[in-house]
Amino acid sequence: MENNKRRMLTIGEAAHLIEGITEYRIRQMCKSGQLRSFKAGNKFLIAESDLYETVFGKSSVVIGGGKA
């Protein structure tokens, strides 16, 4: 059975993960629809893979589960 869990990040966690992108910019991207996210209470949650895809493009780094 494959592990299909996705790591979800808050805006603060996403900003700390990629140097040079501020929380403000990530929040703007979420609100404008540039970055796929959903709102849980007062927080935006972003899939780590979606963050990398949006920032670095489709041919971004493989996150977890990559076979060597």
KESEDREN-802232 format. One record per residue (C-alpha): residue in three letters; x, y, z; residue number from 1. Coordinates in steps of 0.05 Angstrom, whole numbers. Layout:
<torvex: Ala, u: X, v: Y, w: Z, lomi: NUM>
...
! end
This chain:
<torvex: Met, u: 0, v: 0, w: 0, lomi: 1>
<torvex: Glu, u: 28, v: 68, w: -20, lomi: 2>
<torvex: Asn, u: 35, v: 125, w: 29, lomi: 3>
<torvex: Asn, u: -7, v: 181, w: -2, lomi: 4>
<torvex: Lys, u: -2, v: 229, w: 57, lomi: 5>
<torvex: Arg, u: 15, v: 300, w: 39, lomi: 6>
<torvex: Arg, u: 53, v: 347, w: 86, lomi: 7>
<torvex: Met, u: 11, v: 409, w: 98, lomi: 8>
<torvex: Leu, u: 44, v: 474, w: 118, lomi: 9>
<torvex: Thr, u: 19, v: 538, w: 149, lomi: 10>
<torvex: Ile, u: 40, v: 604, w: 117, lomi: 11>
<torvex: Gly, u: 95, v: 613, w: 169, lomi: 12>
<torvex: Glu, u: 123, v: 543, w: 158, lomi: 13>
<torvex: Ala, u: 122, v: 554, w: 82, lomi: 14>
<torvex: Ala, u: 159, v: 620, w: 89, lomi: 15>
<torvex: His, u: 214, v: 588, w: 132, lomi: 16>
<torvex: Leu, u: 221, v: 530, w: 83, lomi: 17>
<torvex: Ile, u: 240, v: 573, w: 23, lomi: 18>
<torvex: Glu, u: 290, v: 628, w: 36, lomi: 19>
<torvex: Gly, u: 271, v: 694, w: 4, lomi: 20>
<torvex: Ile, u: 196, v: 686, w: 5, lomi: 21>
<torvex: Thr, u: 159, v: 724, w: 60, lomi: 22>
<torvex: Glu, u: 96, v: 705, w: 96, lomi: 23>
<torvex: Tyr, u: 63, v: 766, w: 65, lomi: 24>
<torvex: Arg, u: 79, v: 742, w: -6, lomi: 25>
<torvex: Ile, u: 54, v: 671, w: 8, lomi: 26>
<torvex: Arg, u: -10, v: 699, w: 37, lomi: 27>
<torvex: Gln, u: -20, v: 742, w: -26, lomi: 28>
<torvex: Met, u: -9, v: 680, w: -70, lomi: 29>
<torvex: Cys, u: -61, v: 641, w: -30, lomi: 30>
<torvex: Lys, u: -113, v: 696, w: -33, lomi: 31>
<torvex: Ser, u: -103, v: 709, w: -108, lomi: 32>
<torvex: Gly, u: -106, v: 635, w: -126, lomi: 33>
<torvex: Gln, u: -34, v: 631, w: -151, lomi: 34>
<torvex: Leu, u: -18, v: 580, w: -97, lomi: 35>
<torvex: Arg, u: -67, v: 523, w: -83, lomi: 36>
<torvex: Ser, u: -88, v: 525, w: -10, lomi: 37>
<torvex: Phe, u: -149, v: 518, w: 34, lomi: 38>
<torvex: Lys, u: -171, v: 555, w: 95, lomi: 39>
<torvex: Ala, u: -179, v: 517, w: 160, lomi: 40>
<torvex: Gly, u: -206, v: 565, w: 212, lomi: 41>
<torvex: Asn, u: -162, v: 626, w: 208, lomi: 42>
<torvex: Lys, u: -103, v: 591, w: 176, lomi: 43>
<torvex: Phe, u: -86, v: 576, w: 104, lomi: 44>
<torvex: Leu, u: -58, v: 506, w: 94, lomi: 45>
<torvex: Ile, u: -13, v: 492, w: 35, lomi: 46>
<torvex: Ala, u: 11, v: 425, w: 10, lomi: 47>
<torvex: Glu, u: 87, v: 424, w: 9, lomi: 48>
<torvex: Ser, u: 88, v: 395, w: -61, lomi: 49>
<torvex: Asp, u: 42, v: 451, w: -87, lomi: 50>
<torvex: Leu, u: 88, v: 503, w: -56, lomi: 51>
<torvex: Tyr, u: 150, v: 474, w: -91, lomi: 52>
<torvex: Glu, u: 112, v: 467, w: -157, lomi: 53>
<torvex: Thr, u: 87, v: 539, w: -155, lomi: 54>
<torvex: Val, u: 155, v: 569, w: -136, lomi: 55>
<torvex: Phe, u: 202, v: 525, w: -176, lomi: 56>
<torvex: Gly, u: 158, v: 499, w: -232, lomi: 57>
<torvex: Lys, u: 133, v: 429, w: -250, lomi: 58>
<torvex: Ser, u: 202, v: 398, w: -254, lomi: 59>
<torvex: Ser, u: 217, v: 413, w: -181, lomi: 60>
<torvex: Val, u: 250, v: 370, w: -128, lomi: 61>
<torvex: Val, u: 217, v: 304, w: -112, lomi: 62>
<torvex: Ile, u: 190, v: 306, w: -41, lomi: 63>
<torvex: Gly, u: 191, v: 242, w: -1, lomi: 64>
<torvex: Gly, u: 174, v: 174, w: -30, lomi: 65>
<torvex: Gly, u: 225, v: 181, w: -86, lomi: 66>
<torvex: Lys, u: 255, v: 115, w: -108, lomi: 67>
<torvex: Ala, u: 330, v: 109, w: -113, lomi: 68>
! end
